[in-house]
Amino acid sequence: MAYSYNELWQMLGQATDLPYGPGQVAALEQVLRHTDAAGETELAFQTRMILTQSYVMSGEPAKSFVTFSRCLAEYDADPGLDHHEAWSWELLWYFKFAVSGLLKFPEVPLDRTYAVLDDMERRYREAGEKTQAVYHYRHLVARHIGDDDAAARWYERWVTAPRDDLSDCAGCDPDSRMAYLATTGRDAEAIAVGEAALAQKLDCEKQPQSVLGALMFPYLRTGRSDEAADAFRRSYRGAKDKLGEMGAVADHIEFCARTGNEHRGLELLERHLSWLPKAPSPAAVMSFTASGGLLLRRLTELGHGDAPVRRGEETVPAAELAAEMSRTSRELGTRFDARNGTPARSAAVERVLTAEPYTTRAISLNER
């Protein structure tokens, strides 16, 4: 069935108004098929741009590489077109999706990520934009491959460079800073950054739950267990229904395993095991299976290795599933290391799998 331009425009508006998730993705993909068939190149370009963000936010980042690359090629072929100029800022912003997304797939050569980063910086400079976001994402790549010196250098350039409208939002930028500070033993600084962010009005799709999630472990390690538990509860509520937040759910499972809440962690694990076949990326699978392996190891050590764990229509003994999930996370770590030429991802997996509880007294994580 053929649709008029106005009908397609209306369909696009209706699809855009849907919440992120499979429903919105399906609706936008339907619009794209019709706009392509109708030869409506302007509307197709806009649909691909909207789909790019929808793919990322809905937990399907691999698909965003195709739509973003297509839009970028069309823009470069004729940047002066009105509908290209209207989306030029979003194209620059989407480079951040591309860089962070490419890192999550070990089959994508690292050189490709560096090439996208270099292209991102070139375009930002040519557009007269500041490069704070570029330094941020160069820092993320350095952290990913375990280049501590480069990560430290890019961090300093990132946090001292002036912000602009292409910087990550007032919640997500501090959130990334907190992750680095916490992993380098600077919990007090991480808490200060996080609390300052929460004092602002955060209206990002990922906030405030992402900042709260980044506060869990720093609060715990600095003796603020009640605040850590509150951050756990509030951040999990914001992540539990979003496939794209699979990595955040993995952090919550690890938190349960390290605070004497193994059975609460098992509730979370069983609730989200169905996500594995449709995981956003191999990186998300690696994080989730490492945290799951830790949790099930703890249950086994506590004498519950025979406890049945629900996985779809079947149940698997905890000890058996612990071995399976540990093996999966280690295999993925090895694949990332082969791509990166460093042992950083395998080392990160091992730190989770072999982690011990922070406390001997369980912290209550029950919902209030």
C-alpha positions as CSV (number, residue, x, y, z in Angstrom):
1,M,0.0,0.0,0.0
2,A,1.3,3.4,-1.0
3,Y,1.1,6.4,1.4
4,S,1.2,10.1,0.6
5,Y,3.9,12.3,2.0
6,N,1.6,13.7,4.6
7,E,0.5,10.2,5.7
8,L,4.2,9.2,6.0
9,W,5.0,12.3,8.0
10,Q,2.1,11.6,10.4
11,M,3.3,8.0,10.7
12,L,6.8,9.1,11.6
13,G,5.5,11.5,14.2
14,Q,3.4,8.8,15.8
15,A,6.4,6.4,15.9
16,T,8.7,9.0,17.3
17,D,6.2,9.7,20.1
18,L,6.4,6.0,21.3
19,P,8.7,5.1,24.2
20,Y,12.1,3.6,23.3
21,G,11.9,-0.1,22.9
22,P,11.0,-2.8,20.4
23,G,7.6,-1.2,19.6
24,Q,9.2,2.1,18.6
25,V,11.9,0.3,16.6
26,A,9.3,-1.7,14.7
27,A,7.2,1.3,14.0
28,L,10.1,3.4,12.7
29,E,11.4,0.5,10.5
30,Q,8.0,0.3,9.0
31,V,8.0,4.0,8.2
32,L,11.5,3.7,6.7
33,R,10.3,0.9,4.4
34,H,7.5,3.0,3.1
35,T,9.5,6.2,2.7
36,D,12.2,4.3,0.7
37,A,9.6,2.6,-1.5
38,A,8.0,6.0,-2.1
39,G,11.3,7.6,-3.0
40,E,10.8,10.2,-0.3
41,T,14.6,10.8,0.3
42,E,14.2,13.7,2.7
43,L,11.7,11.8,4.9
44,A,13.8,8.7,4.7
45,F,16.9,10.6,5.9
46,Q,15.0,11.9,8.9
47,T,13.6,8.5,9.7
48,R,17.1,7.0,9.6
49,M,18.4,9.7,11.9
50,I,15.6,9.0,14.4
51,L,16.1,5.3,14.1
52,T,19.8,5.6,14.9
53,Q,19.0,7.0,18.4
54,S,16.1,4.6,18.8
55,Y,18.4,1.6,18.1
56,V,20.9,2.8,20.7
57,M,18.4,3.6,23.4
58,S,16.3,0.4,22.7
59,G,19.3,-1.9,23.1
60,E,20.1,-2.6,19.5
61,P,23.2,-0.6,18.9
62,A,24.6,-2.8,16.1
63,K,21.8,-1.6,13.8
64,S,22.6,2.0,14.5
65,F,26.0,1.6,12.7
66,V,24.1,1.0,9.4
67,T,21.7,3.9,9.7
68,F,24.3,6.4,11.0
69,S,26.8,5.5,8.2
70,R,24.1,5.9,5.6
71,C,23.0,9.3,6.9
72,L,26.6,10.4,7.1
73,A,27.3,9.4,3.5
74,E,24.2,11.2,2.3
75,Y,25.1,14.3,4.2
76,D,28.6,14.3,2.8
77,A,27.3,13.9,-0.7
78,D,25.4,17.2,-0.4
79,P,25.7,18.9,3.0
80,G,23.9,22.0,1.8
81,L,20.5,20.4,1.5
82,D,18.0,21.9,3.9
83,H,17.2,18.6,5.6
84,H,20.9,17.8,5.9
85,E,21.7,21.1,7.5
86,A,18.8,20.7,9.9
87,W,20.3,17.5,11.2
88,S,24.0,18.5,11.2
89,W,24.2,18.9,15.0
90,E,22.6,15.5,15.6
91,L,25.1,13.9,13.2
92,L,27.9,15.3,15.3
93,W,26.3,14.0,18.4
94,Y,25.7,10.5,17.0
95,F,29.5,10.1,16.6
96,K,29.5,9.4,20.4
97,F,27.0,6.6,19.8
98,A,29.3,5.1,17.2
99,V,32.5,5.2,19.2
100,S,31.0,3.7,22.4
101,G,29.0,1.2,20.3
102,L,31.9,-0.1,18.2
103,L,33.9,-0.8,21.4
104,K,31.2,-3.3,22.5
105,F,31.7,-5.7,19.5
106,P,35.0,-7.6,19.5
107,E,34.6,-8.5,15.9
108,V,35.0,-4.8,14.9
109,P,38.7,-3.9,14.5
110,L,40.0,-1.3,17.0
111,D,41.4,0.7,14.1
112,R,37.8,1.4,13.0
113,T,37.0,3.0,16.3
114,Y,40.1,5.1,16.2
115,A,39.2,6.2,12.6
116,V,35.7,7.2,13.8
117,L,37.2,9.1,16.7
118,D,39.6,11.0,14.3
119,D,36.7,11.8,12.0
120,M,34.6,13.0,14.9
121,E,37.4,15.4,16.0
122,R,37.9,16.7,12.5
123,R,34.2,17.4,12.0
124,Y,33.9,19.0,15.4
125,R,36.8,21.4,14.7
126,E,35.6,22.2,11.1
127,A,32.1,23.0,12.6
128,G,33.7,25.3,15.1
129,E,32.6,23.2,18.0
130,K,34.6,22.5,21.2
131,T,36.3,19.1,21.6
132,Q,35.4,18.3,25.2
133,A,33.3,15.3,24.0
134,V,36.1,14.1,21.8
135,Y,38.5,14.0,24.8
136,H,35.8,12.2,26.8
137,Y,35.5,9.4,24.2
138,R,39.2,9.1,23.7
139,H,39.4,8.5,27.4
140,L,36.8,5.8,27.2
141,V,38.7,4.0,24.5
142,A,41.9,4.2,26.5
143,R,40.1,2.8,29.6
144,H,38.6,0.0,27.5
145,I,42.0,-1.2,26.3
146,G,43.7,-0.7,29.7
147,D,46.0,2.1,28.7
148,D,46.1,3.7,32.2
149,D,48.5,6.5,31.2
150,A,46.5,7.6,28.2
151,A,43.3,7.3,30.2
152,A,44.7,9.6,32.8
153,R,45.9,12.1,30.2
154,W,42.6,12.2,28.3
155,Y,40.6,12.4,31.6
156,E,42.4,15.6,32.5
157,R,41.9,17.1,29.1
158,W,38.2,16.1,29.3
159,V,37.4,17.5,32.7
160,T,39.3,20.7,32.2
161,A,38.0,21.5,28.7
162,P,35.0,23.9,28.4
163,R,31.7,22.2,28.0
164,D,29.3,23.0,25.1
165,D,26.1,21.7,23.7
166,L,27.9,18.6,22.3
167,S,29.1,17.5,25.7
168,D,27.3,14.7,27.4
169,C,24.4,15.9,29.6
170,A,24.7,17.2,33.2
171,G,24.1,13.6,34.4
172,C,25.9,11.4,31.9
173,D,29.1,13.4,31.8
174,P,29.5,13.2,35.7
175,D,28.4,9.5,35.5
176,S,31.3,8.7,33.2
177,R,33.7,10.6,35.4
178,M,32.5,8.7,38.5
179,A,33.2,5.4,36.8
180,Y,36.8,6.3,36.3
181,L,37.3,7.8,39.7
182,A,35.8,4.8,41.4
183,T,38.0,2.3,39.6
184,T,41.1,4.3,40.4
185,G,40.4,4.4,44.2
186,R,39.0,7.9,44.3
187,D,35.7,7.1,45.9
188,A,35.3,10.4,47.8
189,E,35.8,12.3,44.5
190,A,33.3,10.1,42.7
191,I,30.7,10.7,45.4
192,A,31.3,14.5,45.3
193,V,30.8,14.5,41.5
194,G,27.7,12.3,41.7
195,E,26.0,14.3,44.5
196,A,26.7,17.5,42.6
197,A,25.0,16.0,39.5
198,L,22.0,14.8,41.5
199,A,21.5,18.3,43.0
200,Q,20.7,19.5,39.4
201,K,17.5,18.8,37.5
202,L,18.3,15.8,35.3
203,D,15.9,15.1,32.5
204,C,18.0,12.6,30.5
205,E,16.5,9.2,29.6
206,K,19.4,7.5,31.5
207,Q,19.2,9.8,34.6
208,P,19.2,9.9,37.5
209,Q,19.3,6.1,37.7
210,S,22.8,5.9,36.0
211,V,24.4,8.4,38.5
212,L,22.7,6.5,41.4
213,G,24.1,3.2,40.1
214,A,27.6,4.7,39.9
215,L,27.3,5.8,43.5
216,M,26.5,2.3,44.9
217,F,30.0,1.0,45.3
218,P,31.7,4.3,46.4
219,Y,29.0,4.7,49.1
220,L,29.5,1.2,50.2
221,R,33.3,1.4,50.3
222,T,33.2,4.6,52.3
223,G,30.9,3.2,55.0
224,R,27.7,4.8,53.8
225,S,25.8,1.6,53.6
226,D,22.3,3.0,54.0
227,E,22.9,5.4,51.1
228,A,24.4,2.6,49.1
229,A,21.3,0.5,49.5
230,D,19.1,3.4,48.7
231,A,21.1,4.1,45.5
232,F,20.8,0.4,44.6
233,R,17.0,0.4,44.9
234,R,16.4,3.7,43.1
235,S,18.8,3.0,40.2
236,Y,17.5,-0.6,39.7
237,R,14.0,0.7,39.4
238,G,15.1,2.9,36.5
239,A,17.0,0.2,34.7
240,K,15.1,-3.1,35.3
241,D,12.7,-2.7,32.3
242,K,15.3,-1.5,29.7
243,L,17.3,-4.0,27.7
244,G,19.8,-1.3,26.9
245,E,20.6,-1.2,30.6
246,M,21.8,-4.8,30.8
247,G,25.3,-3.7,31.9
248,A,23.7,-1.6,34.7
249,V,21.7,-4.7,35.8
250,A,24.9,-6.6,35.9
251,D,26.3,-4.1,38.3
252,H,23.3,-4.6,40.6
253,I,23.8,-8.3,40.6
254,E,27.4,-7.9,41.5
255,F,26.3,-5.5,44.3
256,C,24.0,-8.1,45.7
257,A,26.8,-10.7,45.6
258,R,29.1,-8.5,47.5
259,T,26.8,-7.3,50.2
260,G,25.4,-10.5,51.6
261,N,22.3,-10.3,49.4
262,E,22.9,-13.4,47.3
263,H,19.3,-14.5,47.3
264,R,18.2,-11.0,46.3
265,G,20.8,-11.2,43.5
266,L,19.3,-14.5,42.4
267,E,15.9,-12.8,42.0
268,L,17.5,-10.3,39.7
269,L,19.5,-12.9,37.8
270,E,16.4,-15.1,37.2
271,R,14.4,-12.1,36.1
272,H,16.9,-11.0,33.5
273,L,18.3,-14.3,32.2
274,S,15.8,-14.1,29.4
275,W,17.7,-11.0,28.1
276,L,20.8,-13.0,27.2
277,P,19.6,-14.3,23.8
278,K,18.7,-10.7,22.8
279,A,21.5,-8.9,24.5
280,P,22.5,-5.5,23.1
281,S,26.1,-6.5,22.6
282,P,28.8,-9.0,23.4
283,A,30.1,-6.5,26.0
284,A,26.7,-6.6,27.8
285,V,26.8,-10.4,27.8
286,M,30.3,-10.4,29.2
287,S,29.4,-8.1,32.0
288,F,26.1,-9.9,32.8
289,T,27.7,-13.4,32.8
290,A,30.6,-12.3,34.9
291,S,28.3,-10.8,37.6
292,G,26.1,-13.9,37.3
293,G,29.1,-16.2,37.7
294,L,30.2,-14.3,40.8
295,L,26.7,-14.5,42.3
296,L,26.3,-18.2,41.7
297,R,29.8,-18.9,43.0
298,R,28.8,-17.2,46.2
299,L,25.6,-19.2,46.5
300,T,27.6,-22.4,45.9
301,E,30.1,-21.5,48.5
302,L,27.3,-20.9,50.9
303,G,26.1,-24.4,50.4
304,H,23.4,-23.8,47.7
305,G,25.2,-25.2,44.7
306,D,22.3,-27.6,44.1
307,A,19.7,-24.8,44.3
308,P,17.6,-24.7,41.0
309,V,17.9,-21.5,39.0
310,R,15.0,-20.8,36.7
311,R,16.0,-20.2,33.1
312,G,13.0,-20.0,30.9
313,E,11.2,-23.3,31.0
314,E,14.0,-25.1,32.6
315,T,16.0,-25.1,35.9
316,V,19.7,-25.4,36.2
317,P,21.7,-26.1,39.4
318,A,23.4,-23.0,40.6
319,A,26.9,-24.5,40.5
320,E,26.4,-25.7,37.0
321,L,25.1,-22.3,35.8
322,A,28.0,-20.6,37.6
323,A,30.5,-22.6,35.6
324,E,28.6,-21.9,32.4
325,M,28.4,-18.2,33.0
326,S,32.0,-17.9,34.1
327,R,33.1,-19.7,31.0
328,T,31.1,-17.4,28.7
329,S,32.4,-14.2,30.3
330,R,36.0,-15.5,30.1
331,E,35.6,-16.5,26.5
332,L,34.3,-13.1,25.6
333,G,37.1,-11.4,27.6
334,T,39.6,-13.3,25.5
335,R,37.9,-12.2,22.3
336,F,38.0,-8.6,23.3
337,D,41.7,-8.9,24.3
338,A,42.5,-10.4,20.9
339,R,40.9,-7.5,19.3
340,N,42.5,-4.9,21.6
341,G,45.9,-6.4,21.8
342,T,45.9,-6.1,25.7
343,P,44.7,-8.3,28.6
344,A,42.5,-5.6,30.0
345,R,39.0,-7.1,29.4
346,S,40.0,-10.5,30.7
347,A,41.5,-8.9,33.8
348,A,38.3,-7.0,34.4
349,V,36.3,-10.2,34.1
350,E,38.5,-12.0,36.5
351,R,38.2,-9.2,39.1
352,V,34.4,-9.7,39.0
353,L,34.4,-13.5,39.0
354,T,36.8,-13.7,41.9
355,A,35.5,-10.8,44.0
356,E,34.7,-11.3,47.6
357,P,32.0,-9.6,49.8
358,Y,32.7,-6.1,51.1
359,T,30.8,-6.8,54.3
360,T,30.0,-9.8,56.5
361,R,26.7,-8.3,57.6
362,A,24.0,-8.2,54.9
363,I,22.7,-4.8,53.9
364,S,19.0,-4.8,53.3
365,L,18.2,-4.2,49.7
366,N,14.5,-5.0,49.9
367,E,12.1,-2.6,48.2
368,R,10.5,0.0,50.4
